[in-house]
Amino acid sequence: MKFQDEEYTQNMYCYFASHKWLHKIEYRNISILDKQTIVTNDTYIDASDKIFTSMDNVIQTILTFDLYDQFVTSLYDDSDDEYFRKKRNKMKDSTDEEKMLKSLYALILDLRNNVVHNRKSTYKNSDSMQVQSNEDKKECSYCVEYSALNWLDTFIITMLQYPIGDHILSDMHRQIYLKAIYNIIMQKVSKAFKFKTKYSILIPNNFSESSFKLRYYTSNSKCSKKGNKFYISPNKKADWPVDYEINLQNQTYIIPSEILSEDGTISANKIDSWSLKNNS
C-alpha cells in the first residue's frame, strides 16, 4: 500500500502504537516438555479498556477518522479534499475486507461528523455516544459504546499490516482477526445503525472473537507427516487457542489449534495457507 503522504501516515501509526488503547493479541509462551506436559510463562496486563474523558474521545475520534481517510484516499487514488460521503460511496464491497473497511469508514465518518458538528448531544451518556446520522437523506439515531473507538483503531492498524501481537503471524491469522474485530465493533453499535454498508461477516468455524484476546504460542512443537496429513505434537487438540510454529523444508508455518482435527492433525492441502511466506 502506497500512501500519498507516507511520512504523515507513519507518524500517525507511531502515535497510535504508543498508546495502550490498541488491542493486541495477548500471547503467553509455552514450552512442550513431552506429549502431555505444557509449561507456561510470561504475564500480560491489558490496559486497552481504559475509559476516556469526553475530550479524549473527541481527539481520538478525529485522529482515527484521519487515519481511515488517508488509507481510503490512497487505496482509491482519490483527492484528499474529495467529499467524504462521495468517497465512501465509491468504495468497493466485493471481498470481506472491502466490505468491512467500507462499513467501518461509514461508521467512523458518522462519529467524526458528530464530534465536529454536534458535540454537545454526542456525549450525553457515560458509557456510549449518541450519534445522529443522515444516511441517504434518512435521519436516524444510534448509540456507540466508547470502547468501540479502541477497536476501530485496532482494525485499521491491523489492516495496515502492522504487528498485532508479540509474534509474527500468517496473513490468514490477520484476515480472521480482522473479521473478529469487525464483529466486536458491531456488537458495540446499537441495532439502529442500519446503513446499507452494514455487512454480515462470518468468522471461520472453530474461531471466535474471544480466541484473539488470549492465545498461547510455542516454537518447539514437533511435526511429522504420514500420508496426506501432518501430525503436530502433542497429538491432542488443546483446550485453549495455541499457535504452533513449525518448520518444514526451510519454510515456517504458524498453525492455529482451531484448525486441527481432534487427533492434532492438519491435511497437507490446508497447511500452505498458514505459511509465513504469505505475509509478503
Secondary structure as GFF3:
##gff-version 3
##sequence-region A 1 280
A	DSSP	alpha_helix	6	17	.	.	.	ID=ss1
A	DSSP	beta_strand	26	32	.	.	.	ID=ss2
A	DSSP	beta_strand	38	40	.	.	.	ID=ss3
A	DSSP	alpha_helix	54	75	.	.	.	ID=ss4
A	DSSP	alpha_helix	84	90	.	.	.	ID=ss5
A	DSSP	alpha_helix	96	117	.	.	.	ID=ss6
A	DSSP	alpha_helix	119	122	.	.	.	ID=ss7
A	DSSP	beta_strand	128	135	.	.	.	ID=ss8
A	DSSP	beta_strand	138	145	.	.	.	ID=ss9
A	DSSP	alpha_helix	148	159	.	.	.	ID=ss10
A	DSSP	alpha_helix	171	187	.	.	.	ID=ss11
A	DSSP	three_ten_helix	209	212	.	.	.	ID=ss12
A	DSSP	beta_strand	214	218	.	.	.	ID=ss13
A	DSSP	beta_strand	223	226	.	.	.	ID=ss14
A	DSSP	beta_strand	229	232	.	.	.	ID=ss15
A	DSSP	beta_strand	242	248	.	.	.	ID=ss16
A	DSSP	beta_strand	251	256	.	.	.	ID=ss17
A	DSSP	three_ten_helix	257	259	.	.	.	ID=ss18
A	DSSP	beta_strand	265	267	.	.	.	ID=ss19
A	DSSP	alpha_helix	268	271	.	.	.	ID=ss20
A	DSSP	three_ten_helix	272	274	.	.	.	ID=ss21
A	DSSP	three_ten_helix	276	279	.	.	.	ID=ss22
###
